Amino acid sequence: MQGFRRSSPIFLRLILAFIIILTPLFVIMLAFIDKGKEELRDKISESMMDRNTNVLHSLEIESERILRLLPEFVLDKDLLILAANGAELDDYDKVEKIQAIQRRLKLVKQSSPFISEVKTYIPSIDRTILSSQYLTSINVQEFTAMAALDSHEGSLVSWEGRLWIRFRYGGGLNNRPLFVQSVELSLPEMTKLLSDTNRSLGISTELVRFSADSSISTGNDPERTEWLKSRLQKGGDHAGIEYVSYHKEPYMVVYRKSLQLGMYMVSFIPESSLLGELRKYETRLWILFAVSLTLIVIFSYWIYRIIHKPLKKLVVTFKSMKNGHLRLIEVPRRNDEFAYLYQGYNDMVGTLDDLIREVYHQKIISQRHELKRLQSQINPHFLYNCLFVLNQLILSGELETSYRFSLFVGQYFQFMTRDGADEIPLQAEIAHSQTYINIQKICFADRVDVCIPEQISFKHAWIIPRLIVQPVIENAYKYAFGNKHSGGKLRIHVNEDETGIAIHIEDNGDNLTDLDILKLQERVISTPGNNEDISGLHNVHRRIQLKFGQESGISLGRSSLGGLRVSLLFKVAPTKNQGEIEHASIIGSR
């Protein structure tokens, strides 16, 4: 056992540990099986109730249709004459009228598959006219049952195990009717209708009618019919679902009564045919659960010792390393995967310690040197242009403008040449950009219309590299407005939210196509060659990424003014100073 514990692979031990995970799955599966039973019962009971309701409704509609056909005979002149004066008619007239009546009876019989026979009883001539026979005598007992006044017209009448719909004409309580019409329903056809569906599930459905002296059923089990009679008459409900035991077998019984027909439609659904498979799986699942539980109890403590304790030790060590404490971990004596992980961790700690000294600090120093180099690439040609413009203003005698211009130029180069931090507040950068715009307003006179909000407030105190915004504005004046004699437009606006800030600089230059903008975007984000100038947009893009990460930088697109839109994106949470700056007034067009 000691040798097995030291050399066996963790994979085999994990297989045993997975048994614990299976425990809640067994419980969930049992719950699903129980839930499935209930839902299956509910769905089938609802389906059977709807089916019984539809079948009964169809039978009710059929009986109403048959009942509407019967009174039409009352308006038949031949029937009225034959019933009232049949004894006085000669044989020829009598035969002619009987044949006409028989044809109508035959049409009624053929109008529905549920009609077994249609009869008309005429006491005056002591004859019964049938659809299938020419002339018969009156069956006194049958005629008495059809002529009785104990039920309303059109209702079902049961007699000697047969079902009838009858209509009587004439005659009072003690007088014989002038004639009686009856329709005998076909119980075999009804049985066929009920047995055509759900036969594969073992479901049996039957129509049952109870009377004082007899019971009629479309089923073939008289004992069950009597059992239903006693149960349904005792309950008294018109519809319901019950779970009963019949001959020691569980059934779900769905029944509904038609008040119009006076009949119950009852469906017997054996639970064995519905839940048999579910119960089989439930039994197997319990056996599997018992076996698994036994294994879990035996090996749980063993798994705890060989996996949980060394894994917990490794997790604690990694948490310590996350907090900056690089310490070695004792390698276990057994030769397994944990020993390999522990040794690999110790090797990694040594390598990380060397990399932190030799690589990480050097990378930080290299980034600062690159930032210094990029910031130093400022084009001195702007100074020459400013001195030339100042000379022209003095020669033209515009002393006030010359004074303001020299003041703006002094502020501009004071910002450019003073020593200080590599990074400045965004407010100071925007203020420097405003100084540059004021200089260009004098240089370009009325050629460029600048649209800037008079006041912009930031929610946070943003710290950015120097010379981020002004070079982009300078790029617009240089390329968008250099050849414009009038009508130039420059628009600057800022969007800030919880994820960062975006500064948009738009112009209406007309010298860039959409393809040119795409190529320019590729040049901005790509690494320039040895001889390519990177002091423009790429310079700005690179310095933003050094400060804020790869998701920040410059994004180019088509401006709503028709020219180029340059967006400076800062996608990193800002550095907040004490008490967030509520308002910072940084731009004003004066």
Disulfide bonds with the S-S distance in Angstrom:
none
